[in-house]
Amino acid sequence: MSKSDPNAPKRLALIASKGTLDWAYPPFILASAAAAMGWEVAIFFTFYGLTLLKPELTAAVSPLGNPAMPMKMPFGPEGFQNINWPMPNLLMANVPGFESVATGLMKQTFKNKGVASIEELREACVDMDVRMIGCQMTMDVFGFKREDFIKECEIGGAATFLEYAADADVQLFI
Amino acid sequence: MTDVIKEDQVLDCSGMLCPMPVVKTSKAMKELQSGQILKMVATDPGAPPDMEAWSRQTGNELLRSMTEGGKFIFYLRKK
């Protein structure tokens, strides 16, 4: 499907390669914004990004090895909420359940600030006909089946994505 | 003295952050007929530059962009 028509809409090609909560946002934000501007959009979900196509999104965030991540509290007075809690890796690695705490804090902070959830953003993408391509090779490697993913996605490989991306105005690897 | 713009539809995106004002605006515009006007209200400080970009990209004219009581108000005419 080459973009031979000069009046065809602009086209965005994204690769979503990461499956953590923080990295789940950029592809869905950019895809929904582009689709809202009338662009054609496709996202290729590969490696850890493939899990973003599961019906139940379980994306979590790990501050481990994420040294620039601010740790903020989503409750209390404004001054308290603005404190950036220093969390040394050594401590985080040894506290059971720390990831689920960090994930909960990030979700609540985002919600309080008015950021849509990953579920809402993905639903907006589906509504606006964003093409979502799950990586066949990743499925084989991690042992996923077609029915493990939402019905709105398609399954393809590198060639499927590259053919689309070749005619895209913007291509981003996330 | 600026003319009063009469909108056909109002969309309140107060409290929403990027990209939802743009996404909701796009959805609301689909319900309108060509020439009709949407008034969109937002509180996201990123909305003014984003709505200008959205208008340029979609060809729906941004008739007016203003600030009122800490809110950003946009009048958009469907192409």
Interface residues (C-beta under 8 A of the other chain):
Chain A: K10 I29 L30 S32 A33 A35 A36 M37 G38 W39 K113 G114 V115 A116 E120 L121 A124 D127 M128
Chain B: G15 M16 L17 C18 P19 M20 V22 V23 T25 S26 K27 T43 D44 D50 A53 W54 Q57 T58
